[in-house]
Amino acid sequence: MYIIKVKGKAKIPDYIQIRDENFVLVAYFRADRPMKNIEKFGLEGKETELQTLIDGLPFGKLQKLEL
């Protein structure tokens, strides 16, 4: 899976996109709010690691999600 942080503008907040190996969008959520249904993507129990990764992500750079 891949992750990208999208910069919001004006009143639109920053968002996170998680995409599968075919780059199909599987999750889209605000960067400042925890992701819901995290177990659906096999990331349960890794919420702290995911939040740390999100905080350090540069905007607009697609990265492989390895937790």
mmCIF file of the N, C-alpha and C atoms, coordinates in Angstrom:
data_MODEL
# 
_entry.id   MODEL 
# 
loop_
_atom_site.group_PDB 
_atom_site.id 
_atom_site.type_symbol 
_atom_site.label_atom_id 
_atom_site.label_alt_id 
_atom_site.label_comp_id 
_atom_site.label_asym_id 
_atom_site.label_entity_id 
_atom_site.label_seq_id 
_atom_site.pdbx_PDB_ins_code 
_atom_site.Cartn_x 
_atom_site.Cartn_y 
_atom_site.Cartn_z 
_atom_site.occupancy 
_atom_site.B_iso_or_equiv 
_atom_site.pdbx_formal_charge 
_atom_site.auth_seq_id 
_atom_site.auth_comp_id 
_atom_site.auth_asym_id 
_atom_site.auth_atom_id 
_atom_site.pdbx_PDB_model_num 
ATOM 1   N N  . MET A 1 1  ? 0.842   -1.176 0.000  1.00 0.00 ? 1  MET A N  1 
ATOM 2   C CA . MET A 1 1  ? 0.000   0.000  0.000  1.00 0.00 ? 1  MET A CA 1 
ATOM 3   C C  . MET A 1 1  ? 0.889   1.241  0.000  1.00 0.00 ? 1  MET A C  1 
ATOM 4   N N  . TYR A 1 2  ? 0.317   2.342  -0.440 1.00 0.00 ? 2  TYR A N  1 
ATOM 5   C CA . TYR A 1 2  ? 1.023   3.610  -0.529 1.00 0.00 ? 2  TYR A CA 1 
ATOM 6   C C  . TYR A 1 2  ? 0.257   4.691  0.225  1.00 0.00 ? 2  TYR A C  1 
ATOM 7   N N  . ILE A 1 3  ? 0.975   5.722  0.654  1.00 0.00 ? 3  ILE A N  1 
ATOM 8   C CA . ILE A 1 3  ? 0.362   6.808  1.410  1.00 0.00 ? 3  ILE A CA 1 
ATOM 9   C C  . ILE A 1 3  ? 0.862   8.135  0.850  1.00 0.00 ? 3  ILE A C  1 
ATOM 10  N N  . ILE A 1 4  ? -0.021  9.123  0.818  1.00 0.00 ? 4  ILE A N  1 
ATOM 11  C CA . ILE A 1 4  ? 0.332   10.468 0.354  1.00 0.00 ? 4  ILE A CA 1 
ATOM 12  C C  . ILE A 1 4  ? -0.416  11.481 1.214  1.00 0.00 ? 4  ILE A C  1 
ATOM 13  N N  . LYS A 1 5  ? 0.236   12.575 1.521  1.00 0.00 ? 5  LYS A N  1 
ATOM 14  C CA . LYS A 1 5  ? -0.367  13.652 2.305  1.00 0.00 ? 5  LYS A CA 1 
ATOM 15  C C  . LYS A 1 5  ? -0.662  14.808 1.356  1.00 0.00 ? 5  LYS A C  1 
ATOM 16  N N  . VAL A 1 6  ? -1.919  15.235 1.331  1.00 0.00 ? 6  VAL A N  1 
ATOM 17  C CA . VAL A 1 6  ? -2.375  16.285 0.419  1.00 0.00 ? 6  VAL A CA 1 
ATOM 18  C C  . VAL A 1 6  ? -2.603  17.567 1.208  1.00 0.00 ? 6  VAL A C  1 
ATOM 19  N N  . LYS A 1 7  ? -1.975  18.648 0.782  1.00 0.00 ? 7  LYS A N  1 
ATOM 20  C CA . LYS A 1 7  ? -2.078  19.946 1.461  1.00 0.00 ? 7  LYS A CA 1 
ATOM 21  C C  . LYS A 1 7  ? -3.414  20.596 1.157  1.00 0.00 ? 7  LYS A C  1 
ATOM 22  N N  . GLY A 1 8  ? -4.110  20.995 2.214  1.00 0.00 ? 8  GLY A N  1 
ATOM 23  C CA . GLY A 1 8  ? -5.372  21.704 2.057  1.00 0.00 ? 8  GLY A CA 1 
ATOM 24  C C  . GLY A 1 8  ? -5.113  23.186 1.787  1.00 0.00 ? 8  GLY A C  1 
ATOM 25  N N  . LYS A 1 9  ? -6.137  23.874 1.323  1.00 0.00 ? 9  LYS A N  1 
ATOM 26  C CA . LYS A 1 9  ? -6.016  25.305 1.042  1.00 0.00 ? 9  LYS A CA 1 
ATOM 27  C C  . LYS A 1 9  ? -7.137  26.043 1.753  1.00 0.00 ? 9  LYS A C  1 
ATOM 28  N N  . ALA A 1 10 ? -6.815  27.203 2.271  1.00 0.00 ? 10 ALA A N  1 
ATOM 29  C CA . ALA A 1 10 ? -7.784  28.058 2.969  1.00 0.00 ? 10 ALA A CA 1 
ATOM 30  C C  . ALA A 1 10 ? -8.484  27.281 4.075  1.00 0.00 ? 10 ALA A C  1 
ATOM 31  N N  . LYS A 1 11 ? -9.790  27.053 3.947  1.00 0.00 ? 11 LYS A N  1 
ATOM 32  C CA . LYS A 1 11 ? -10.554 26.361 4.988  1.00 0.00 ? 11 LYS A CA 1 
ATOM 33  C C  . LYS A 1 11 ? -10.571 24.839 4.816  1.00 0.00 ? 11 LYS A C  1 
ATOM 34  N N  . ILE A 1 12 ? -9.976  24.345 3.745  1.00 0.00 ? 12 ILE A N  1 
ATOM 35  C CA . ILE A 1 12 ? -9.947  22.906 3.493  1.00 0.00 ? 12 ILE A CA 1 
ATOM 36  C C  . ILE A 1 12 ? -8.738  22.321 4.240  1.00 0.00 ? 12 ILE A C  1 
ATOM 37  N N  . PRO A 1 13 ? -8.952  21.318 5.086  1.00 0.00 ? 13 PRO A N  1 
ATOM 38  C CA . PRO A 1 13 ? -7.847  20.751 5.874  1.00 0.00 ? 13 PRO A CA 1 
ATOM 39  C C  . PRO A 1 13 ? -6.945  19.835 5.040  1.00 0.00 ? 13 PRO A C  1 
ATOM 40  N N  . ASP A 1 14 ? -5.803  19.475 5.621  1.00 0.00 ? 14 ASP A N  1 
ATOM 41  C CA . ASP A 1 14 ? -4.907  18.514 4.995  1.00 0.00 ? 14 ASP A CA 1 
ATOM 42  C C  . ASP A 1 14 ? -5.558  17.129 5.039  1.00 0.00 ? 14 ASP A C  1 
ATOM 43  N N  . TYR A 1 15 ? -5.322  16.332 4.005  1.00 0.00 ? 15 TYR A N  1 
ATOM 44  C CA . TYR A 1 15 ? -5.896  14.994 3.925  1.00 0.00 ? 15 TYR A CA 1 
ATOM 45  C C  . TYR A 1 15 ? -4.817  13.957 3.665  1.00 0.00 ? 15 TYR A C  1 
ATOM 46  N N  . ILE A 1 16 ? -5.134  12.721 4.020  1.00 0.00 ? 16 ILE A N  1 
ATOM 47  C CA . ILE A 1 16 ? -4.269  11.579 3.775  1.00 0.00 ? 16 ILE A CA 1 
ATOM 48  C C  . ILE A 1 16 ? -4.994  10.633 2.824  1.00 0.00 ? 16 ILE A C  1 
ATOM 49  N N  . GLN A 1 17 ? -4.269  10.142 1.836  1.00 0.00 ? 17 GLN A N  1 
ATOM 50  C CA . GLN A 1 17 ? -4.805  9.124  0.933  1.00 0.00 ? 17 GLN A CA 1 
ATOM 51  C C  . GLN A 1 17 ? -3.989  7.852  1.126  1.00 0.00 ? 17 GLN A C  1 
ATOM 52  N N  . ILE A 1 18 ? -4.670  6.731  1.223  1.00 0.00 ? 18 ILE A N  1 
ATOM 53  C CA . ILE A 1 18 ? -3.997  5.438  1.226  1.00 0.00 ? 18 ILE A CA 1 
ATOM 54  C C  . ILE A 1 18 ? -4.462  4.711  -0.024 1.00 0.00 ? 18 ILE A C  1 
ATOM 55  N N  . ARG A 1 19 ? -3.494  4.222  -0.798 1.00 0.00 ? 19 ARG A N  1 
ATOM 56  C CA . ARG A 1 19 ? -3.795  3.560  -2.066 1.00 0.00 ? 19 ARG A CA 1 
ATOM 57  C C  . ARG A 1 19 ? -3.204  2.156  -2.065 1.00 0.00 ? 19 ARG A C  1 
ATOM 58  N N  . ASP A 1 20 ? -3.846  1.245  -2.796 1.00 0.00 ? 20 ASP A N  1 
ATOM 59  C CA . ASP A 1 20 ? -3.351  -0.127 -2.856 1.00 0.00 ? 20 ASP A CA 1 
ATOM 60  C C  . ASP A 1 20 ? -2.228  -0.241 -3.879 1.00 0.00 ? 20 ASP A C  1 
ATOM 61  N N  . GLU A 1 21 ? -1.765  -1.473 -4.130 1.00 0.00 ? 21 GLU A N  1 
ATOM 62  C CA . GLU A 1 21 ? -0.634  -1.689 -5.040 1.00 0.00 ? 21 GLU A CA 1 
ATOM 63  C C  . GLU A 1 21 ? -0.935  -1.281 -6.479 1.00 0.00 ? 21 GLU A C  1 
ATOM 64  N N  . ASN A 1 22 ? -2.209  -1.148 -6.840 1.00 0.00 ? 22 ASN A N  1 
ATOM 65  C CA . ASN A 1 22 ? -2.600  -0.671 -8.167 1.00 0.00 ? 22 ASN A CA 1 
ATOM 66  C C  . ASN A 1 22 ? -2.926  0.820  -8.163 1.00 0.00 ? 22 ASN A C  1 
ATOM 67  N N  . PHE A 1 23 ? -2.608  1.498  -7.063 1.00 0.00 ? 23 PHE A N  1 
ATOM 68  C CA . PHE A 1 23 ? -2.836  2.930  -6.851 1.00 0.00 ? 23 PHE A CA 1 
ATOM 69  C C  . PHE A 1 23 ? -4.318  3.304  -6.817 1.00 0.00 ? 23 PHE A C  1 
ATOM 70  N N  . VAL A 1 24 ? -5.160  2.340  -6.492 1.00 0.00 ? 24 VAL A N  1 
ATOM 71  C CA . VAL A 1 24 ? -6.590  2.597  -6.318 1.00 0.00 ? 24 VAL A CA 1 
ATOM 72  C C  . VAL A 1 24 ? -6.792  3.152  -4.911 1.00 0.00 ? 24 VAL A C  1 
ATOM 73  N N  . LEU A 1 25 ? -7.550  4.223  -4.793 1.00 0.00 ? 25 LEU A N  1 
ATOM 74  C CA . LEU A 1 25 ? -7.809  4.854  -3.511 1.00 0.00 ? 25 LEU A CA 1 
ATOM 75  C C  . LEU A 1 25 ? -8.623  3.921  -2.620 1.00 0.00 ? 25 LEU A C  1 
ATOM 76  N N  . VAL A 1 26 ? -8.070  3.590  -1.433 1.00 0.00 ? 26 VAL A N  1 
ATOM 77  C CA . VAL A 1 26 ? -8.783  2.715  -0.508 1.00 0.00 ? 26 VAL A CA 1 
ATOM 78  C C  . VAL A 1 26 ? -9.182  3.438  0.772  1.00 0.00 ? 26 VAL A C  1 
ATOM 79  N N  . ALA A 1 27 ? -8.528  4.559  1.078  1.00 0.00 ? 27 ALA A N  1 
ATOM 80  C CA . ALA A 1 27 ? -8.885  5.338  2.276  1.00 0.00 ? 27 ALA A CA 1 
ATOM 81  C C  . ALA A 1 27 ? -8.524  6.791  2.035  1.00 0.00 ? 27 ALA A C  1 
ATOM 82  N N  . TYR A 1 28 ? -9.367  7.686  2.568  1.00 0.00 ? 28 TYR A N  1 
ATOM 83  C CA . TYR A 1 28 ? -9.193  9.126  2.419  1.00 0.00 ? 28 TYR A CA 1 
ATOM 84  C C  . TYR A 1 28 ? -9.715  9.745  3.700  1.00 0.00 ? 28 TYR A C  1 
ATOM 85  N N  . PHE A 1 29 ? -8.839  10.402 4.463  1.00 0.00 ? 29 PHE A N  1 
ATOM 86  C CA . PHE A 1 29 ? -9.261  10.960 5.748  1.00 0.00 ? 29 PHE A CA 1 
ATOM 87  C C  . PHE A 1 29 ? -8.429  12.179 6.097  1.00 0.00 ? 29 PHE A C  1 
ATOM 88  N N  . ARG A 1 30 ? -8.957  12.977 7.024  1.00 0.00 ? 30 ARG A N  1 
ATOM 89  C CA . ARG A 1 30 ? -8.262  14.179 7.464  1.00 0.00 ? 30 ARG A CA 1 
ATOM 90  C C  . ARG A 1 30 ? -6.999  13.797 8.238  1.00 0.00 ? 30 ARG A C  1 
ATOM 91  N N  . ALA A 1 31 ? -5.941  14.548 8.025  1.00 0.00 ? 31 ALA A N  1 
ATOM 92  C CA . ALA A 1 31 ? -4.666  14.264 8.680  1.00 0.00 ? 31 ALA A CA 1 
ATOM 93  C C  . ALA A 1 31 ? -4.730  14.498 10.181 1.00 0.00 ? 31 ALA A C  1 
ATOM 94  N N  . ASP A 1 32 ? -5.628  15.377 10.629 1.00 0.00 ? 32 ASP A N  1 
ATOM 95  C CA . ASP A 1 32 ? -5.694  15.695 12.053 1.00 0.00 ? 32 ASP A CA 1 
ATOM 96  C C  . ASP A 1 32 ? -6.702  14.841 12.821 1.00 0.00 ? 32 ASP A C  1 
ATOM 97  N N  . ARG A 1 33 ? -7.343  13.898 12.149 1.00 0.00 ? 33 ARG A N  1 
ATOM 98  C CA . ARG A 1 33 ? -8.316  13.010 12.806 1.00 0.00 ? 33 ARG A CA 1 
ATOM 99  C C  . ARG A 1 33 ? -7.904  11.567 12.590 1.00 0.00 ? 33 ARG A C  1 
ATOM 100 N N  . PRO A 1 34 ? -8.131  10.734 13.586 1.00 0.00 ? 34 PRO A N  1 
ATOM 101 C CA . PRO A 1 34 ? -7.758  9.328  13.421 1.00 0.00 ? 34 PRO A CA 1 
ATOM 102 C C  . PRO A 1 34 ? -8.588  8.637  12.343 1.00 0.00 ? 34 PRO A C  1 
ATOM 103 N N  . MET A 1 35 ? -7.969  7.698  11.693 1.00 0.00 ? 35 MET A N  1 
ATOM 104 C CA . MET A 1 35 ? -8.628  6.948  10.634 1.00 0.00 ? 35 MET A CA 1 
ATOM 105 C C  . MET A 1 35 ? -9.629  5.975  11.240 1.00 0.00 ? 35 MET A C  1 
ATOM 106 N N  . LYS A 1 36 ? -10.820 5.909  10.662 1.00 0.00 ? 36 LYS A N  1 
ATOM 107 C CA . LYS A 1 36 ? -11.838 4.957  11.111 1.00 0.00 ? 36 LYS A CA 1 
ATOM 108 C C  . LYS A 1 36 ? -11.694 3.671  10.299 1.00 0.00 ? 36 LYS A C  1 
ATOM 109 N N  . ASN A 1 37 ? -12.157 2.576  10.865 1.00 0.00 ? 37 ASN A N  1 
ATOM 110 C CA . ASN A 1 37 ? -12.117 1.274  10.192 1.00 0.00 ? 37 ASN A CA 1 
ATOM 111 C C  . ASN A 1 37 ? -10.704 0.866  9.787  1.00 0.00 ? 37 ASN A C  1 
ATOM 112 N N  . ILE A 1 38 ? -9.744  1.170  10.640 1.00 0.00 ? 38 ILE A N  1 
ATOM 113 C CA . ILE A 1 38 ? -8.339  0.884  10.341 1.00 0.00 ? 38 ILE A CA 1 
ATOM 114 C C  . ILE A 1 38 ? -8.083  -0.622 10.199 1.00 0.00 ? 38 ILE A C  1 
ATOM 115 N N  . GLU A 1 39 ? -8.887  -1.438 10.893 1.00 0.00 ? 39 GLU A N  1 
ATOM 116 C CA . GLU A 1 39 ? -8.706  -2.885 10.820 1.00 0.00 ? 39 GLU A CA 1 
ATOM 117 C C  . GLU A 1 39 ? -9.016  -3.432 9.438  1.00 0.00 ? 39 GLU A C  1 
ATOM 118 N N  . LYS A 1 40 ? -9.798  -2.693 8.663  1.00 0.00 ? 40 LYS A N  1 
ATOM 119 C CA . LYS A 1 40 ? -10.163 -3.102 7.307  1.00 0.00 ? 40 LYS A CA 1 
ATOM 120 C C  . LYS A 1 40 ? -8.935  -3.164 6.393  1.00 0.00 ? 40 LYS A C  1 
ATOM 121 N N  . PHE A 1 41 ? -7.885  -2.452 6.756  1.00 0.00 ? 41 PHE A N  1 
ATOM 122 C CA . PHE A 1 41 ? -6.678  -2.386 5.933  1.00 0.00 ? 41 PHE A CA 1 
ATOM 123 C C  . PHE A 1 41 ? -5.506  -3.120 6.567  1.00 0.00 ? 41 PHE A C  1 
ATOM 124 N N  . GLY A 1 42 ? -5.756  -3.877 7.632  1.00 0.00 ? 42 GLY A N  1 
ATOM 125 C CA . GLY A 1 42 ? -4.705  -4.637 8.286  1.00 0.00 ? 42 GLY A CA 1 
ATOM 126 C C  . GLY A 1 42 ? -3.766  -3.777 9.109  1.00 0.00 ? 42 GLY A C  1 
ATOM 127 N N  . LEU A 1 43 ? -4.227  -2.629 9.571  1.00 0.00 ? 43 LEU A N  1 
ATOM 128 C CA . LEU A 1 43 ? -3.381  -1.705 10.329 1.00 0.00 ? 43 LEU A CA 1 
ATOM 129 C C  . LEU A 1 43 ? -3.790  -1.589 11.787 1.00 0.00 ? 43 LEU A C  1 
ATOM 130 N N  . GLU A 1 44 ? -4.652  -2.496 12.275 1.00 0.00 ? 44 GLU A N  1 
ATOM 131 C CA . GLU A 1 44 ? -5.073  -2.413 13.662 1.00 0.00 ? 44 GLU A CA 1 
ATOM 132 C C  . GLU A 1 44 ? -3.875  -2.604 14.581 1.00 0.00 ? 44 GLU A C  1 
ATOM 133 N N  . GLY A 1 45 ? -3.869  -1.841 15.659 1.00 0.00 ? 45 GLY A N  1 
ATOM 134 C CA . GLY A 1 45 ? -2.772  -1.886 16.611 1.00 0.00 ? 45 GLY A CA 1 
ATOM 135 C C  . GLY A 1 45 ? -1.580  -1.038 16.211 1.00 0.00 ? 45 GLY A C  1 
ATOM 136 N N  . LYS A 1 46 ? -1.653  -0.381 15.072 1.00 0.00 ? 46 LYS A N  1 
ATOM 137 C CA . LYS A 1 46 ? -0.539  0.430  14.582 1.00 0.00 ? 46 LYS A CA 1 
ATOM 138 C C  . LYS A 1 46 ? -0.929  1.900  14.474 1.00 0.00 ? 46 LYS A C  1 
ATOM 139 N N  . GLU A 1 47 ? -1.935  2.313  15.236 1.00 0.00 ? 47 GLU A N  1 
ATOM 140 C CA . GLU A 1 47 ? -2.443  3.680  15.161 1.00 0.00 ? 47 GLU A CA 1 
ATOM 141 C C  . GLU A 1 47 ? -1.374  4.709  15.513 1.00 0.00 ? 47 GLU A C  1 
ATOM 142 N N  . THR A 1 48 ? -0.587  4.431  16.563 1.00 0.00 ? 48 THR A N  1 
ATOM 143 C CA . THR A 1 48 ? 0.456   5.372  16.990 1.00 0.00 ? 48 THR A CA 1 
ATOM 144 C C  . THR A 1 48 ? 1.534   5.500  15.927 1.00 0.00 ? 48 THR A C  1 
ATOM 145 N N  . GLU A 1 49 ? 1.960   4.363  15.363 1.00 0.00 ? 49 GLU A N  1 
ATOM 146 C CA . GLU A 1 49 ? 2.974   4.381  14.309 1.00 0.00 ? 49 GLU A CA 1 
ATOM 147 C C  . GLU A 1 49 ? 2.462   5.120  13.081 1.00 0.00 ? 49 GLU A C  1 
ATOM 148 N N  . LEU A 1 50 ? 1.199   4.894  12.736 1.00 0.00 ? 50 LEU A N  1 
ATOM 149 C CA . LEU A 1 50 ? 0.605   5.556  11.573 1.00 0.00 ? 50 LEU A CA 1 
ATOM 150 C C  . LEU A 1 50 ? 0.529   7.066  11.789 1.00 0.00 ? 50 LEU A C  1 
ATOM 151 N N  . GLN A 1 51 ? 0.134   7.503  12.988 1.00 0.00 ? 51 GLN A N  1 
ATOM 152 C CA . GLN A 1 51 ? 0.050   8.935  13.275 1.00 0.00 ? 51 GLN A CA 1 
ATOM 153 C C  . GLN A 1 51 ? 1.427   9.582  13.234 1.00 0.00 ? 51 GLN A C  1 
ATOM 154 N N  . THR A 1 52 ? 2.450   8.898  13.746 1.00 0.00 ? 52 THR A N  1 
ATOM 155 C CA . THR A 1 52 ? 3.818   9.408  13.699 1.00 0.00 ? 52 THR A CA 1 
ATOM 156 C C  . THR A 1 52 ? 4.278   9.546  12.246 1.00 0.00 ? 52 THR A C  1 
ATOM 157 N N  . LEU A 1 53 ? 3.961   8.550  11.428 1.00 0.00 ? 53 LEU A N  1 
ATOM 158 C CA . LEU A 1 53 ? 4.307   8.590  10.009 1.00 0.00 ? 53 LEU A CA 1 
ATOM 159 C C  . LEU A 1 53 ? 3.615   9.759  9.317  1.00 0.00 ? 53 LEU A C  1 
ATOM 160 N N  . ILE A 1 54 ? 2.315   9.938  9.590  1.00 0.00 ? 54 ILE A N  1 
ATOM 161 C CA . ILE A 1 54 ? 1.543   11.022 8.981  1.00 0.00 ? 54 ILE A CA 1 
ATOM 162 C C  . ILE A 1 54 ? 2.121   12.387 9.362  1.00 0.00 ? 54 ILE A C  1 
ATOM 163 N N  . ASP A 1 55 ? 2.492   12.552 10.630 1.00 0.00 ? 55 ASP A N  1 
ATOM 164 C CA . ASP A 1 55 ? 3.056   13.828 11.089 1.00 0.00 ? 55 ASP A CA 1 
ATOM 165 C C  . ASP A 1 55 ? 4.360   14.165 10.371 1.00 0.00 ? 55 ASP A C  1 
ATOM 166 N N  . GLY A 1 56 ? 5.137   13.153 10.002 1.00 0.00 ? 56 GLY A N  1 
ATOM 167 C CA . GLY A 1 56 ? 6.425   13.384 9.355  1.00 0.00 ? 56 GLY A CA 1 
ATOM 168 C C  . GLY A 1 56 ? 6.392   13.359 7.842  1.00 0.00 ? 56 GLY A C  1 
ATOM 169 N N  . LEU A 1 57 ? 5.249   13.049 7.252  1.00 0.00 ? 57 LEU A N  1 
ATOM 170 C CA . LEU A 1 57 ? 5.154   12.959 5.790  1.00 0.00 ? 57 LEU A CA 1 
ATOM 171 C C  . LEU A 1 57 ? 5.280   14.332 5.131  1.00 0.00 ? 57 LEU A C  1 
ATOM 172 N N  . PRO A 1 58 ? 6.058   14.423 4.060  1.00 0.00 ? 58 PRO A N  1 
ATOM 173 C CA . PRO A 1 58 ? 6.052   15.665 3.283  1.00 0.00 ? 58 PRO A CA 1 
ATOM 174 C C  . PRO A 1 58 ? 4.792   15.702 2.415  1.00 0.00 ? 58 PRO A C  1 
ATOM 175 N N  . PHE A 1 59 ? 4.332   16.888 2.103  1.00 0.00 ? 59 PHE A N  1 
ATOM 176 C CA . PHE A 1 59 ? 3.136   17.031 1.273  1.00 0.00 ? 59 PHE A CA 1 
ATOM 177 C C  . PHE A 1 59 ? 3.433   16.642 -0.176 1.00 0.00 ? 59 PHE A C  1 
ATOM 178 N N  . GLY A 1 60 ? 2.506   15.904 -0.782 1.00 0.00 ? 60 GLY A N  1 
ATOM 179 C CA . GLY A 1 60 ? 2.567   15.595 -2.202 1.00 0.00 ? 60 GLY A CA 1 
ATOM 180 C C  . GLY A 1 60 ? 3.550   14.525 -2.617 1.00 0.00 ? 60 GLY A C  1 
ATOM 181 N N  . LYS A 1 61 ? 4.174   13.841 -1.680 1.00 0.00 ? 61 LYS A N  1 
ATOM 182 C CA . LYS A 1 61 ? 5.143   12.804 -2.031 1.00 0.00 ? 61 LYS A CA 1 
ATOM 183 C C  . LYS A 1 61 ? 4.557   11.434 -1.704 1.00 0.00 ? 61 LYS A C  1 
ATOM 184 N N  . LEU A 1 62 ? 4.359   10.629 -2.728 1.00 0.00 ? 62 LEU A N  1 
ATOM 185 C CA . LEU A 1 62 ? 3.830   9.272  -2.579 1.00 0.00 ? 62 LEU A CA 1 
ATOM 186 C C  . LEU A 1 62 ? 4.903   8.385  -1.976 1.00 0.00 ? 62 LEU A C  1 
ATOM 187 N N  . GLN A 1 63 ? 4.563   7.676  -0.897 1.00 0.00 ? 63 GLN A N  1 
ATOM 188 C CA . GLN A 1 63 ? 5.525   6.784  -0.249 1.00 0.00 ? 63 GLN A CA 1 
ATOM 189 C C  . GLN A 1 63 ? 4.909   5.423  -0.013 1.00 0.00 ? 63 GLN A C  1 
ATOM 190 N N  . LYS A 1 64 ? 5.743   4.399  -0.045 1.00 0.00 ? 64 LYS A N  1 
ATOM 191 C CA . LYS A 1 64 ? 5.276   3.051  0.266  1.00 0.00 ? 64 LYS A CA 1 
ATOM 192 C C  . LYS A 1 64 ? 4.970   2.995  1.754  1.00 0.00 ? 64 LYS A C  1 
ATOM 193 N N  . LEU A 1 65 ? 3.820   2.439  2.091  1.00 0.00 ? 65 LEU A N  1 
ATOM 194 C CA . LEU A 1 65 ? 3.392   2.332  3.486  1.00 0.00 ? 65 LEU A CA 1 
ATOM 195 C C  . LEU A 1 65 ? 3.925   1.039  4.061  1.00 0.00 ? 65 LEU A C  1 
ATOM 196 N N  . GLU A 1 66 ? 4.926   1.165  4.928  1.00 0.00 ? 66 GLU A N  1 
ATOM 197 C CA . GLU A 1 66 ? 5.551   0.002  5.554  1.00 0.00 ? 66 GLU A CA 1 
ATOM 198 C C  . GLU A 1 66 ? 5.522   0.190  7.055  1.00 0.00 ? 66 GLU A C  1 
ATOM 199 N N  . LEU A 1 67 ? 4.584   -0.465 7.724  1.00 0.00 ? 67 LEU A N  1 
ATOM 200 C CA . LEU A 1 67 ? 4.485   -0.392 9.178  1.00 0.00 ? 67 LEU A CA 1 
ATOM 201 C C  . LEU A 1 67 ? 4.734   -1.745 9.792  1.00 0.00 ? 67 LEU A C  1 
# 
